[in-house]
């Protein structure tokens, strides 16, 4: 399964990932640095390996 998070810079794609998949609180995302270009992560979710792509 693949999920692609696409949006303008600074709109919160990495924060969304962190809250949903990495179990961080919204307050924890305030210190995240912006993603440069793109990033790929693999994460187990509901028994599946999910590829998550940030653009």
Buried (B, 14 or more C-beta within 10 A) or exposed (E): EEBEBEEEEEEBBBBBBBBEBEEBEEEEBEEEEEBEEEBEBEBEEEEEEBEBBBE
